[in-house]
Amino acid sequence: MSDPLQDIKIGYLHETPSKIRISLIDVPAANDGLAGAQLGAEDDNGTGRFLNQHYTLIEKQLGEGDDPVAAMNVLADQGVSFIITSLDADRLLRVADAGQPRGEILINASAIDERLREEDCRANVIHVAPTRAMLADGLAQYLVWKKWTKWLLIAGSHQKDALFADALRHAATRFGARIVEQREFKDNGGARRTDSGVAEIQRQMPVVTQGAAAYDVLVAADESEVFAGYLPYRTWDPRPVAGSAGLVPTTWDAAFDQWGAVQLQNRFTKAFQRAMTAQDMQAWTAVRMIGEAAVRSGSADPGKMLAYIKSPEFSVAAFKGQKLTLRDWNLQLRQPILLFDGRNTVSVSPQEGFLHQVSELDTLGLDRPETKCKFK
């Protein structure tokens, strides 16, 4: 007599992705992230059918004014114990705190805020999305390896731009770069996608960078997508651009083809008729972590699965040249950072020569001695 079927329900709680992008080709698809989760569930079921396990993905999309806690409760009432989230930091914390008494385990697939892993860390939130510090450190290591150690830092005027600028300053100090000058780009509104927009940008961008102290590379902090995309080839001095434009740190890109990644890229493109994004990859990885925990623990019990994920034995393969593991001090997934130029993967960090006593991946982001995390 065969064992009873283990039905593992996975929730996907997400917001409508913002359509605000400088380039039309970067506007995200309506299923950005969700498609990655769907492919991950298909892959989990590919293994699960041999082990009498079945994975069901249940999607819940939030409108701008919707209550995320109510949405979480709807998923919990359907028997979902693992919920992958694509939410901003404040909404994620609300869901985490409300879900803790119900035994809900969240996997953060999008929010990069440091505070979610530090002073606002939660014992029921696992992080697949990288932090700003991990992205900044991955970029800084490469720039230092290239001996481009003199940086001109230009940051946007929004709060998340300032947070990325802070991460870049920390990375510069950590790896031996020097910020020779800092400037702010004020967002005064206005649309540049007009008949006169190109001419306006061509006049404005050189002025923004004129008269700077001698620098090797311009590093931009513009998560708000206001100005950085207009910097390459328009700076006053002929210098490379990195950060929020030019050479961009990310967890995935459509051109990545190492370590068997082409196989995943091709399957994704065939299924969804578009390229796989970083958000898709983070959601795919989150779903695969759940599948890996069920297989390795031999159980569909959420408590046993979570215990395995948090154990030293846990790892997940994600086409990045090494198995990814979890930092036990803040539940952040260790992972390489890709450096992408818009067409190709230029490099993968951690870079050669940046050593660590535990894992070279721990040279990316805040390390154990730096953490402020005390689980709630």
N, C-alpha and C positions, 0 to 999 in steps of 0.2 A: 504493500500500500504506500503510495507516494505521500510526501509531506504536504501539508496544506499550503496553498499559494500565499506568499507574503506580498500584500499590496501596500506599496510605499507611496504615499501621496506627497507631492512637493508643491508648495505654493510659489507663485511668482507675483510679487506685489510691486507695481511700478507706476511711475508718473508718465504723462505724455512728454516725449523728449522735446526740448527747446529747438525751434527751427532757426534760431538766430545764428547765422554763420557768415563770415566774410565772403567765402567762396560758395557758389551755388553747388559745386560738386561735393561739398562737405556737409550739406544739409542731411541730417539723419533720416533714415527710413522710419515709418511708423512702428515697425516691429524691431527697431534697434534694441538689442539685448534679449528680447523675447525669442527671436529666432535662434540665438545661441542656446538659450535654455531648452528650446524644443529639440534641437539637435542633440544636446546633452542627454535628454530623456530618452531619445531614440537609441543612443549609444549605451546608456544604462540598461535598457531593455534587451539590447543585443547580447549582453552578458547575463542578464537576469533570467532569460528564458531557460538557460541551462541549470539555474540554481533555484527554480521555482519562485522567482521574484518578479513582480511587475511594478513598474513605475508610472505614475500618472501625474502629469503637470497640470495644475489648476491656476489659471491666470486671473488676476484681479487688477484692473487699471483704475487709477485715481484721477478724477478731474481736479481742477485747481482748488475748489472749495470743499472737496470731499474729506471726510474724517478718516485718517489712516487707521485709527484704532478700530473703528467699526468694520473696515475692510479686513483687518487682521482677524477680528472675531468671526467674520463670515468664513474665512479659510479654516480657522480652528474648529468651527462647528462642523466642517466637512471632514474632519479627521486629519488635517494637515498639521504636522509637527515641525517640519523644516520649511521655512519661508525665505526664499531668495528675494532681496529687496533692491530696487533701483529708486531710492528716495534720497532727498536732501538730508542733511545731518539732523535737523530739528525733528523732522517727521520720523526719521529712523529711531531716534531716542524715545519718542512718544510710543512708538510701536513696541520697542524693546521693553520698556518699563511696564506697559500694560500686558505684554505677552508673557512676562516672566512667571507670574502666578499660574498661568495656564500651561506652563512647560513649553512654550514656543521657542524655537531656536532659529535665529535669523542669520542669514549669510549676506553680508553687505557686498553687492556687486558693482557699486558705482560711486559712493561717497568717499572722497579722498581726504577729508578733513582729518588732521592730526589728532584733534581733541577726542574723536571717537575711539582712538586707540590709547589715549593718554588720560587726561583728567576726567573725561566722560566715558571711559571704557565700561563695558557691560559684560558679565560672564556668559550671557546668552547671545552674544553677537560675534560672529566670525567674519573676518574681513578678507575678501578676495581682491577687491579693488586696492591698488597701491595707495600709499600716502603721497602727499606733495613732496615730503622729504625723500622718499624713495625715487621719485621721478627726478627731482633736482640733483640728488647724489649720482644717479646714473648718468645724467648729462655732464655733471662736473667732472666725474672721473675721466670721461673721454676728452673733454676740453683740456684738462691738466695733462693727460697722456700725450695730447698733441702739442703741449707746451703753449697753449693759448691761455695764459694765466692772467692777463690783464683784461678785465671785463668792464664794459659800459652797460649798466643796468637801467632799463627803462620799464617802469611799472605803470599799469593803468590806475585809475582813480577809484575803482570799486573794491569792496572788502576782500573778495576772493583773489583779486589781483595782488593785494597787499600780502595775503597769506602765502601766495606762491613766491613773491619777492622775498619774504622772510626765509622761506625754504632755500632759495637760491643763495642768499647771504650766508646762511648756516653751512651750506655745501661748500661755498668758496672758502670759508674759514677752515672747514674740516679737511679739505684736500689741498690747500696751499695756493689757491687762486686769490687775486686781489681785485676788488671792485674799485676802479679808479675814479668813477663818477656815477652818481645816481640821478635820474630824472623821472618826472611824473608826466604821463600823458593824460590830460584832463578830458573826460568824455563830456563834450558839450552837445551831444545829440546830433541830429542831422543824418541824412541818408547819402551815402556815397555812390549807390547804384543808380546814378542818374546820367543824363547825357554829358554833363560837365564833370562827373565824378572823377574820371581818370585824370583829367587835367588838374583838378584840385589836389588829388593825392600826390601827383608828380611834383607839385609846387610845395606841398606841406611837409612831406616826409624828410626831404633833405634839411629843412629848417629845424625840424625836431632833433636832428642828430648833429647839427652844425656846431663847430667850436668845442667839441668834446676833448677831454684829456686823451692822450695817446692810448689806444686800446687795441687788443687783438681780435675781440669778438664782441658783438652786441648781444646781450642776453635780455630777452623780453619776458615780462610777466603780465600776460593779458588773457586770463581765463574768460573774461567777458567778451572776447572777440570784437574788440573795438578798433585796434590799430595794428597789432603785430603782423598780421598777414600782409600788410602793405609795406613792410620794412625791407624785405629782400630786394636788392637791386635799386633801392631808392635812397639809401643812406648817403650822407655827405661824403664820408670817406669810404673807399671800397673795402668793406669788411664783411665777414660772414655773420649771419644772424642765427640765434639758437634760442631755445626755450619754448615760447608759445607760437613760434613760426620758424621757418628755415629748418634747422635740425631739432626735431621734436622728440622728447622722451615719451614712450608709451608702452603698453603691455602687449600690443599686437598691431599689425598692419597687414593690408591686403597683399603686399608684395613679399611678405616673409615666407621663405621657402626652405629653411634649414631644419634638420632633425625630423624629417618626415612631415613637416607642416603642410606641404603641398597636398598631401592626401586629405587633410582636414579642410583646407581651403577649397579643394575641388568638390568635396561632398557638400560643403555649405553652399557654394555657388550653384550647384545642381539643384539643391533643395529650395533655395530662396531667390534665385536669379539676381543676386547682387553679391558684392564683396563682404567678407567678414570683418567687422569692426572690433576695436578693443572692448567695447561694451558687450558685444556678442561673445567674445572670448571669455570675459570675466564671468558672464552668466553660464556659459558652457562649463567652465571650470568648477563653478559652484555646484552645479548639478552632478558633475562627475565626482566631486568630493563625497556627496551623499551616497552615490552608487558604490564608490570604493569602500566607504564605511560599512554599508550593508553587507557587501561581499566578504570583507575581511573579518568583520565581527560575527558573521553568520547569523545575523539577527535583523529584524525589522523594528526592534524596540528602540525608540528614539534615544533613551538614556544610554543604552549600550553603544549605539552608533556615535553619539556625541563623545562618550568616553574614549572611543577608539580615535576619533578625529583629534582629540586633545592629547593623545598618548604619543610617546616618542616613536612608536612604530608607524605612525601615519605618514603617508606620502601620496602624492597624486602626479601622474604623468601628464604633461601639457605641451609637448612638442617644443620644449625649450632647452633641450640638451642635458637636463638633469631633473631629478624628481623634486617637486615642490613640497616643502614641509611647513609646519605651523610654529610660529613663535609663541611659546607657552606663556610669556609674560604679558602679551596683549592680544593674542589670537589673530595676529596678522600673518597671512600667507607669504612666505618668502618666495621671491620670484625674480628672474632677470628682467632688466628693463631694455627695451629695444630703442634704438635711436634711428628715426625715420626722416627722410628728406622730402617726402611727398611722392617719391617714385620708387625708392629702394631702401632697404635696411642698411644703414651705413655701418653700424656696429651694435654690439650687445654688451651691456654692463652687467655684472662687475668686470672691470677691465683687468688685464694682466698686471700683476704687481701690487694690487690692492688686497692685502692679506688680512685674515681674521682668524682668531684662535678656535672658533666654532664652525662657522660657515662663511665663505666669501660673500654669500648673499646678504649677510648681516652687515656688510659695509654699505648697504643701501637702506637708508632710513634710520630712525632712532634705535640705538642698540640697548641691550638690557640695562647697562648702568645709567642710561639717560632717561629711562621710562618713568612716567608719573602715574602709571596705571595701578589702581587699586580696585579690583573688581567689585561691582555693586550687584 
